[in-house]
Amino acid sequence: MFLLFKRNLLAYSLLLLPYCLLVRVKSVMPNFEPVVLTNQCSAHWEQMISAVLPNTLVQSLVAIFLIFIQAVMLNRIAIKHRLTQKMTLFPGMIYIILCSILVENLSLTQFTIGNFFAILALSHSVDIYKKFKPELILFKGGFWLGFAIICSPNYFLLYIPVVGVLISLRTFSIKELFQILVGTFTSLLILLSLQFCFGNAGFIETYLSPTFHIMPLNLNPFITGYLALIGLLILMSIVSYSKFTLKKSLPSKKKIDTLYLILMSSIALVLLNCNESFNILYYLWIPLSILTSMFFIQSKHLILSEIIHLILLVVIINNHFNLLSLI
């Protein structure tokens, strides 16, 4: 299965949809119940999603489709900007896995939606190299970033890599930075206008009064292994920086640097854990899926990679259905 995504073909790209359905099959089972966090940071989003999509199955299908689209978008970014050595679909496949490991990740949440806008913003931001008139691209980047920020304050962190790529790929200009900010404020103004029209300020009040907590530690063996795996992937990505940027063009190197800026800024998620949930790590999956794919692309033993992939799938399915308790 892993080898199917080795080549960048439209047919194989479409196979990411059934692959996403396979990994998240638990969410379309009749007895599936979304994990409800019931705190002030996410209560309004949960209520809004339930009001628009009252059927749990429909919510799950929308989440599957959104993650599939995000996986395709990440593949397009990696391929278009030559971030990886070969044109494969590994970034999207790994993104689907990372977004589906925990049962609470299977629900349609503000972060499932927020990542869609965050990836859109990132795709416009890295596309400004050698653009003679980048005003519209900068505005679009800020505009979609604004919608991501509406989904969660965590996406304010994305301003760090967005400004970083603006400085590295172009001669820094306050005017161009202002164009990004105008795009962000435009999307926020749209939200305020909708709130005024419908006479409901509940969302704004909830958004402006969050309480942040340090991410809680969990002694569950699966959660411990999950965090250890993430830590290992981050450490390997940092150590492999020179290997990933070897023989890359200068623009490609600077765009890879943007992924590392997102990776570094994600450290703040430990403190911005308003939801006391691992769903906030959706932000981290954006760079980590592309960086992790580089290991598999450069690997000389794809059969071993396939075995690791199958073992990981078995562990995920076991965790979703609790076939063999690890506690």
Secondary structure in CASP SS format (residue, H / E / C, confidence):
PFRMAT SS
TARGET T0000
AUTHOR 0000-0000-0000
METHOD secondary structure of the structure
MODEL  1
M C 1.00
F H 1.00
L H 1.00
L H 1.00
F H 1.00
K H 1.00
R C 1.00
N C 1.00
L C 1.00
L H 1.00
A H 1.00
Y H 1.00
S H 1.00
L H 1.00
L C 1.00
L H 1.00
L H 1.00
P H 1.00
Y H 1.00
C H 1.00
L H 1.00
L H 1.00
V H 1.00
R C 1.00
V H 1.00
K H 1.00
S H 1.00
V H 1.00
M C 1.00
P C 1.00
N C 1.00
F C 1.00
E C 1.00
P C 1.00
V C 1.00
V C 1.00
L C 1.00
T C 1.00
N C 1.00
Q C 1.00
C C 1.00
S C 1.00
A H 1.00
H H 1.00
W H 1.00
E H 1.00
Q H 1.00
M H 1.00
I H 1.00
S H 1.00
A H 1.00
V H 1.00
L C 1.00
P C 1.00
N C 1.00
T H 1.00
L H 1.00
V H 1.00
Q H 1.00
S H 1.00
L H 1.00
V H 1.00
A H 1.00
I H 1.00
F H 1.00
L H 1.00
I H 1.00
F H 1.00
I H 1.00
Q H 1.00
A H 1.00
V H 1.00
M H 1.00
L H 1.00
N H 1.00
R H 1.00
I H 1.00
A H 1.00
I H 1.00
K H 1.00
H C 1.00
R C 1.00
L C 1.00
T C 1.00
Q C 1.00
K C 1.00
M C 1.00
T C 1.00
L C 1.00
F H 1.00
P H 1.00
G H 1.00
M H 1.00
I H 1.00
Y H 1.00
I H 1.00
I H 1.00
L H 1.00
C C 1.00
S C 1.00
I C 1.00
L C 1.00
V H 1.00
E H 1.00
N H 1.00
L H 1.00
S C 1.00
L C 1.00
T C 1.00
Q H 1.00
F H 1.00
T H 1.00
I H 1.00
G H 1.00
N H 1.00
F H 1.00
F H 1.00
A H 1.00
I H 1.00
L H 1.00
A H 1.00
L H 1.00
S H 1.00
H H 1.00
S H 1.00
V C 1.00
D C 1.00
I C 1.00
Y C 1.00
K C 1.00
K C 1.00
F C 1.00
K C 1.00
P C 1.00
E H 1.00
L H 1.00
I H 1.00
L H 1.00
F H 1.00
K H 1.00
G H 1.00
G H 1.00
F H 1.00
W H 1.00
L H 1.00
G H 1.00
F H 1.00
A H 1.00
I H 1.00
I H 1.00
C H 1.00
S C 1.00
P H 1.00
N H 1.00
Y H 1.00
F H 1.00
L H 1.00
L H 1.00
Y H 1.00
I H 1.00
P H 1.00
V H 1.00
V H 1.00
G H 1.00
V H 1.00
L H 1.00
I H 1.00
S H 1.00
L H 1.00
R C 1.00
T C 1.00
F C 1.00
S C 1.00
I H 1.00
K H 1.00
E H 1.00
L H 1.00
F H 1.00
Q H 1.00
I H 1.00
L H 1.00
V H 1.00
G H 1.00
T H 1.00
F H 1.00
T H 1.00
S H 1.00
L H 1.00
L H 1.00
I H 1.00
L H 1.00
L H 1.00
S H 1.00
L H 1.00
Q H 1.00
F H 1.00
C H 1.00
F H 1.00
G C 1.00
N C 1.00
A C 1.00
G H 1.00
F H 1.00
I H 1.00
E H 1.00
T H 1.00
Y H 1.00
L H 1.00
S C 1.00
P C 1.00
T C 1.00
F C 1.00
H C 1.00
I C 1.00
M C 1.00
P C 1.00
L C 1.00
N C 1.00
L C 1.00
N C 1.00
P H 1.00
F H 1.00
I H 1.00
T H 1.00
G H 1.00
Y H 1.00
L H 1.00
A H 1.00
L H 1.00
I H 1.00
G H 1.00
L H 1.00
L H 1.00
I H 1.00
L H 1.00
M H 1.00
S H 1.00
I H 1.00
V H 1.00
S C 1.00
Y H 1.00
S H 1.00
K H 1.00
F H 1.00
T H 1.00
L C 1.00
K C 1.00
K C 1.00
S C 1.00
L H 1.00
P H 1.00
S H 1.00
K H 1.00
K H 1.00
K H 1.00
I H 1.00
D H 1.00
T H 1.00
L H 1.00
Y H 1.00
L H 1.00
I H 1.00
L H 1.00
M H 1.00
S H 1.00
S H 1.00
I H 1.00
A H 1.00
L H 1.00
V H 1.00
L C 1.00
L C 1.00
N C 1.00
C C 1.00
N C 1.00
E C 1.00
S C 1.00
F H 1.00
N H 1.00
I H 1.00
L H 1.00
Y H 1.00
Y H 1.00
L H 1.00
W H 1.00
I H 1.00
P H 1.00
L H 1.00
S H 1.00
I H 1.00
L H 1.00
T H 1.00
S H 1.00
M H 1.00
F H 1.00
F H 1.00
I H 1.00
Q H 1.00
S C 1.00
K C 1.00
H C 1.00
L H 1.00
I H 1.00
L H 1.00
S H 1.00
E H 1.00
I H 1.00
I H 1.00
H H 1.00
L H 1.00
I H 1.00
L H 1.00
L H 1.00
V H 1.00
V H 1.00
I H 1.00
I H 1.00
N H 1.00
N H 1.00
H H 1.00
F H 1.00
N C 1.00
L C 1.00
L C 1.00
S C 1.00
L C 1.00
I C 1.00
END
